[in-house]
Amino acid sequence: MERLARDYLPADLEAVAGPLQVTGSIVVQARQSLAESRWLLELAATHPFIRGVVGWVDLRCDTVADDLAPLAVEQNFVGVRHVVQDEPDPRFLLRDDFLRGLHTLHQFGLTYDLLVFPHQLPAAVELAGRLPEQPFVLDHLAKPPVKTGMLAGWEKDLRALARHDNVCCKLSGLVTEADWNDWQPDDFSRCLEVALEAFGPHRLMAGTDWPVCLLAAEYAEVWDIVEQKIAQLSAAEQFAIRGGTASRFYGVRQEL
């Protein structure tokens, strides 16, 4: 993990993304603190490359609306995420206190990023059905078991989630689910094909999981995995995946 033991800031991101014609990015929380959410908004205010911030508030807290209110008035605050993958309860998303907090997002016009492992997908499917008005996006395809290749259960649940129109999906986070030192682009073909079939190009968005992806691949390598897979799609479909879907989903004013 030594590769991550340093600060990664907007200038570092622009240096690796700019040469690939990536013109902007949605920044997503890593720490579960209000202080980090405010700090990310400060970065967005001074770095136009950051087009939106997905932050964190404690959705289980009785004061969640009060915590959200000062963040939601910020133009760059577009959504919320909780690191559900670290929660031991596979049905954490459906806890009464968490559901109560999720209900508050719609009144503020905010999205929600689903960060889960495959065993937590059934709860995500049920959640999407319970809150049909809430826009959700699945991060990292729910981290399918690329290394083992045992994809049947993941595929079944991903397709079930995709049947809910209020859910989009990010094509990201795959390299760290493979062999960090010996992966090949073909290792991800099945996962990407399933996502394309299930969600369709207009509910998919390219992502990188940078800087975490650096454990297994450079930014350009991760971007190229998606680029190779979508090369045969129409121009409109490629545009959607490269930034159109993200711009629409997160409601950013300038296309990514």
Secondary structure, 3 states (H helix, E strand, C coil): CHHHCCCCCHHHHHHHHHHHCCCCEEEECCCCCHHHHHHHHHHHHHCCCEEEEEECCCCCCCCHHHHHHHHHCCCCEEEEEECHHHCCCCCHHHCHHHHHHHHHHHHCCCEEEECCCHHHHHHHHHHHHHCCCCCEEEHHHHCCCCCCCCCHHHHHHHHHHHCCCCEEEEECCCHHHCCCCCCCHHHHHHHHHHHHHHHCHHHEEECCCCCHHHHCCCHHHHHHHHHHHHCCCCHHHHHHHHHHHHHHHHCCCCCC
